[in-house]
Amino acid sequence: MNPFYDFFQRNHALAKIENAHVTKSPYLYLEDFDLYCLPKTLIKCSELRSLFLARNKFEDLHEDITKLKNLTVLAVDYNNIQEFPKSIRELVHLKSLNISHNPIKCLSGDLACLTEIETLWCNGCLLKKLPDEIGSLHNLHTLGARSNEIYELPEAICNLKKLRWLTLENNKITDVPEKFGALESLVHLNLNNNNFSHIPSEFCKLKQLRFLYLNDNKIASFISNIFEDLRHIQRISLLKNPITVTELIQKEFSNLELPGTEWQQTPNNDNSDSSSEEWETSMDSSEIDIITTDSDMDEDEIFGEYFPKISKFLLTY
């Protein structure tokens, strides 16, 4: 690496930290700075509530980060972290955590310490399963674990009564837990590109579910009358499956998106936020971090725009 470039990057990062300290800023962007470790001066920023460290070269997070007691938002995506950082367990006020695109093979049981967390992104890691402790995150409403190697979901995931958005696209899942229907708040479920051979009957119990994506699985058949019990779902997408249905079923159930058919949006008179278009539309992952680092946005705007709201639009992150 060019020594001049290294010098410039480090001093630019230090200048941003000093500015955040002096102005008592509640947020700090240190993305794309080629940082290998947290600068020592960061601990002076005691007012920080949102810290963005994406696209650096971290292999771990130093325990110094635990001194930032007020953190509610932490993003460390696109680094080289191989184990779930133990220091994160001390950040008990975290509401949003993004550890996506790190070569993490398993999530530690320390996850259970994050009792206030509402949004968790662990997309594009090397996860083979989710820990049982995931069921302890009773405030979780957004969970993204796409593009991993997950083959089975823990029964404990059924304890997430507030979960509204779940995306497990591009994994190796063949079925859902027996009590999956207990996810009473679930609105959006993305299981594209997995190994389902059938449509689980548990989906019929998800009465708040409005968008169900099962594209690119191995579904060749379905339980008789299951679509009757799925009428409450606004859109059921079954593209790229070896499934065939009669023309009568296609006409009767307009919420189905089937191989060889074109999706036709049907009018929806439900005024609840769960049926609004924002729960269906998706954006490309490259758009996630498009927030200028010199923005004058206040903390509420950052929290709202960067994490929970924008997470709703992710279908192929």
MORA-V810118 format. One line per field, one symbol per residue. ss: DSSP state (H for helix, E for strand, - for the rest). psi: psi as a letter, one per 20 degrees, with the letter a starting at -180 (. if undefined). burial: # if it has 9 or more other ideal C-beta (glycine too) atoms within 8 Angstrom, else .. A space follows every 10 residues. Layout:
ss->???
psi->???
burial->???
This chain:
ss->--HHHHHHHH HHHHHHHHHH HHH---EEE- ---------H HHHH-----E EE-------- --HHHHH--- --EEE----- -----HHHHH -----EEE-- --------HH HHH-----EE E-------E- -HHHHH---- -EEE------ -E--HHHHH- ----EEE--- ---------H HH-----EEE ---------- HHHHH----- EEE------- -------HHH ----EEE--- ------HHHH HH---EE--- ---------- --HHH-HHH- --EEHHH--- --------HH HHHHHHHHHH H--EEE-
psi->qphggggggg hgghhhgggh ggilqiqppl qljkphrpph ihiimiiphp pokqlbkpir oqihhiimhj pippokqlbk piqophhhhi mijphppokq lqlphqpqii hiimiiphpp plqkbkpirq qhihiimijp ipoolrlbkp iqqqhhhiim hiphoopkql bkpirrqhkh iimiipgpoo kqlbkpirop hhhhiniiph oookqlbkoi rqppjhhhij hiphpopkql qlqpqqhggh hhniipoqpj qppopqqpjp jqhijrhiig qqqqhiigjm opikqjqrgh gggghheggh hhjohl.
burial->.....#..## .###.##### #...####.# #.###..##. ###.###### ####.#.#.. #..###.#.# #######.#. #..##.###. ########## .#.#####.# ##.####### ###.#.#### #.######## ######.#.# #.######## #########. #.##..#..# ###.###### ##.#.#..## .###.#.### #####.#.#. .#...##..# ..#######. #.#.....## ..#.####.. .......... ...##...## ..#....#.. #.......#. .#######.# #####.#
